[in-house]
Amino acid sequence: MYLEQFTMLLAVFERAALMLMALFLLTRTQLFQQIVIKHHRTPRETALILVLFVFFAVFSTYTGIDVYGSVVNVRIIAIICGGILFGPWVGISAGVISGIHRYWIDIAGPTSMACLITSTLAGVLATWIHLRSDKKNYAKYGIAAGMFCEGLTMILILLLNNSSELALSIVEQISIPMITGTVCIGLIIILVQDLDDEKDKLAAMQAKQALKIANMTLPHFRKNDRDSLVKVCAIIRRETDADAVAITDTSAVKAYVGMGEENFLDSHHKISYMTQQAVNLGQQIISNNLNVHHFHSLLIIPLWENGQVTGTLKIFYSQPHRIRHALREMAIGLSHLISTQLEVSKMEQLKTMASKAEFSALQNKINPHFLFNSLNAISTLVRIKPDQARQLIANLASFLRFNLEKGDELIDIQEEITQVQDYVAIEQARFGDKLTVKFDIDGVHTKIPSLLIQPLVENAIQHGIVPARSPGIVTISVKKQGAKVKITIADTGVGIDPDVIPRIYQGSLGSKHIGMANVHQRVSLLYGEGLDIQRREHGTEVSFNVTDMQEETC
């Protein structure tokens, strides 16, 4: 008897293996893959799955092993797998249809009614598991449901059969193979679930690769010139194992790396007809049988900015049929990231241009302010001390010539100190012993904009020392502090009005105090933090930090 049971168990496994093989082959087809991974299927797709599992269940009845009028088969396995994986329309329908079929072909058979009942119940149980259980538990609960239904079948055979001797003989022969064989439910469920998991893993890998490439190319997109785009193409080519990669705008090739790149070094190259189609249609173009310049596979993906196609990303391979689904999906995700980076890059460039324009406007406001005060001081000395006036004119000429030559360029901080010394020479000649200026300068060579320190020195003299009754001292210090350089202008004058400080930060002062307010705005634009203005017991201290450019470029 045990040999016969073992033989029947092998037969159950064999038929389950046939079902497993059929499902495996189906999961390799694109149509079945698309249906399986969907969460919401059309009635036609659901009907197609139903027909498939009804076929498995009915076919197993005809291919089963006859044992005293009963049939050893995998009908319950097919019903439960279909119901758990695809829901009530498949599970319950397959259970009812295959159960009625089993009853109809052998109405008077010793197991027909039991099979009808448990087939229908299997569909209901499978539906309950589908609706109530987590997907990770499908296989475990499916095996349990299968064993329960087959066990119940054995009990019903004993209860519903007129011949208890025949019923007992049937149960003794088929119970172990039928109940044990339901472990195949777990294998089938895992196979189909792996298809969905495989899709998720593939999507995760594609997203990871796209993000990796985007992260590597981001610094180059910020520059957005030809050399930077060439580096972007090189990165994409390396990460996709392509033979060539190109980035175009809507009319010409902007960068090309790979086979034949020597042809793109100098001359202007218009985009091809296929690329123009991608631009015009806003759709990706795939060719796996190309025959152009030793290339046989090509993927063209549009790049978008503000809802309009502004260029394309092109990936070439010398072998045919290299543009597969995984590469296409990854490239689409990458093109979205690149499009976003291009938009961000353009916004950063516009922001930089706006900051530069604002910076120039602020600087232009300062230049006339300083020039007026300097000329006023010199005019006072022309008749009294002509030699000193000539020296001051030389100082002023040197200062203005330097400022006009440099414009909005960054200059060495030591050159800026020279500018300040020219200004101080004029002011000391004007105020005599009332004004003392001390310099405490470290030997640093940080690059800063011109006229960044002088307006603060002018403010300390005009609004700090001049209103005071007694002579005063202005101290100008430039001190290196780690990666930064701290610039401080302190005076021993009357001290700044505490109510003025927040107005300087807000930029709401009148033209009388435009020097300090504009320096605060310029420092904020360039370094992110403005002036630190402090009212002291005797006078005012103004300081700010700049980056040590010499250290950064080493």
Beta strands, then each sheet from edge to edge (+ up, - down):
strand 1: 65-67
strand 2: 70-72
strand 3: 244-248
strand 4: 253-258
strand 5: 285-287
strand 6: 297-305
strand 7: 308-317
strand 8: 410-412
strand 9: 435-441
strand 10: 447-449
strand 11: 472-481
strand 12: 484-491
strand 13: 532-536
strand 14: 539-547
sheet 1: 1+ 2-
sheet 2: 4+ 3- 7+ 6- 5+
sheet 3: 8+ 10-
sheet 4: 9+ 11+ 12- 14+ 13-
end
